[in-house]
Amino acid sequence: QVQLVECGGGLVQAGGSLRLSCAPSGSIYGITVMGWYRQAPGNQREVVATVGLDAGSPNYYADSVKGRFTISRDRAKNTMYLQMDDLKPEDSGIYYCHLRAYRNYWGQGTQVTVSS
């Protein structure tokens, strides 16, 4: 069964940067949605950013991360990235990558901790 494999979480000081990556373990066809979510303790999972898959479609960013996070996709490597700059303590949480094709795929989650 195809799984999404995430890498790149960790502990960083406020103002620092981290880069998350996500790649499927096999082929997934008919992808309609690609993005990153996060969940902080006691909070619901929330969308952070999604890739605009149609030609000319813009990427989407939650207001809280606009101007600091960048989502991207490398088709050749079949990998999705989330570059996170100027991190803040409120960005801490477990980050999940997500793909939707004929069903939803979720990564295993990677912990991001930003210290003040």
Secondary structure per residue as TSV (DSSP state, phi and psi in degrees):
chain	resnum	aa	ss	phi	psi
A	1	Q	-	360.0	132.9
A	2	V	-	-69.4	135.5
A	3	Q	-	-125.9	158.0
A	4	L	E	-97.5	129.5
A	5	V	E	-111.1	122.7
A	6	E	E	-105.8	149.8
A	7	C	E	-142.5	156.0
A	8	G	-	114.5	-2.7
A	9	G	-	-71.5	177.6
A	10	G	E	160.2	-167.4
A	11	L	E	-107.7	130.8
A	12	V	E	-144.7	152.4
A	13	Q	E	-79.1	155.6
A	14	A	T	-54.4	137.2
A	15	G	T	92.3	-10.7
A	16	G	-	-83.4	-174.7
A	17	S	-	-132.5	151.3
A	18	L	E	-142.5	153.7
A	19	R	E	-126.7	122.0
A	20	L	E	-98.7	147.1
A	21	S	E	-131.6	155.6
A	22	C	E	-148.0	127.8
A	23	A	E	-140.7	141.5
A	24	P	E	-76.1	149.8
A	25	S	S	-77.8	-11.0
A	26	G	S	-151.3	-167.2
A	27	S	-	-83.2	138.3
A	28	I	-	-127.9	124.8
A	29	Y	-	-110.2	154.9
A	30	G	S	71.5	36.8
A	31	I	-	-70.0	128.8
A	32	T	-	-111.8	-22.1
A	33	V	E	-141.3	138.1
A	34	M	E	-138.7	134.1
A	35	G	E	-174.2	-178.0
A	36	W	E	-122.6	140.9
A	37	Y	E	-123.6	164.8
A	38	R	E	-144.1	156.5
A	39	Q	E	-140.4	119.8
A	40	A	-	-94.5	155.9
A	41	P	T	-54.7	130.1
A	42	G	T	80.9	-2.2
A	43	N	S	-113.0	161.1
A	44	Q	-	-77.7	158.1
A	45	R	-	-67.1	134.3
A	46	E	E	-128.7	150.4
A	47	V	E	-75.7	138.5
A	48	V	E	-103.5	-48.2
A	49	A	E	-161.7	150.1
A	50	T	E	-133.7	152.2
A	51	V	-	-87.1	134.4
A	52	G	-	-76.9	108.1
A	53	L	-	-86.8	-29.1
A	54	D	S	-79.0	150.0
A	55	A	T	-56.2	124.7
A	56	G	T	85.3	-6.2
A	57	S	-	-76.7	132.9
A	58	P	-	-77.9	157.7
A	59	N	-	-72.6	154.1
A	60	Y	E	-107.7	140.3
A	61	Y	E	-133.2	139.0
A	62	A	-	-62.8	147.9
A	63	D	G	-55.5	-35.3
A	64	S	G	-67.7	-16.8
A	65	V	G	-119.1	-2.7
A	66	K	T	-57.2	134.9
A	67	G	T	84.0	-8.9
A	68	R	T	-118.8	-33.3
A	69	F	E	-108.1	148.3
A	70	T	E	-134.6	123.5
A	71	I	E	-98.6	142.5
A	72	S	E	-151.6	165.7
A	73	R	E	-137.5	131.3
A	74	D	E	-106.7	103.1
A	75	R	T	-64.4	-37.9
A	76	A	T	-63.5	-37.6
A	77	K	T	-94.2	-2.4
A	78	N	T	53.7	43.2
A	79	T	E	-131.5	143.8
A	80	M	E	-112.4	143.8
A	81	Y	E	-126.3	155.8
A	82	L	E	-133.5	107.5
A	83	Q	E	-88.6	122.1
A	84	M	E	-117.2	114.4
A	85	D	-	-115.4	161.8
A	86	D	S	49.0	50.1
A	87	L	-	-65.3	146.9
A	88	K	-	-121.8	155.8
A	89	P	G	-54.6	-33.3
A	90	E	G	-72.0	-6.5
A	91	D	G	-82.8	-6.9
A	92	S	-	-63.3	144.3
A	93	G	E	156.4	-174.8
A	94	I	E	-96.4	127.7
A	95	Y	E	-103.1	133.0
A	96	Y	E	-122.7	134.6
A	97	C	E	-90.2	154.6
A	98	H	E	-143.2	134.8
A	99	L	E	-128.1	142.6
A	100	R	E	-120.0	124.1
A	101	A	S	-126.6	-117.4
A	102	Y	S	-77.3	-13.3
A	103	R	S	-149.2	172.8
A	104	N	E	-84.8	137.6
A	105	Y	E	-117.6	136.2
A	106	W	E	-125.9	142.4
A	107	G	B	-72.6	171.2
A	108	Q	-	-76.6	-12.3
A	109	G	-	92.4	140.2
A	110	T	E	-135.0	135.5
A	111	Q	E	-80.7	131.4
A	112	V	E	-119.6	123.4
A	113	T	E	-125.2	123.4
A	114	V	E	-114.0	117.6
A	115	S	E	-92.1	147.5
A	116	S	-	-87.3	360.0
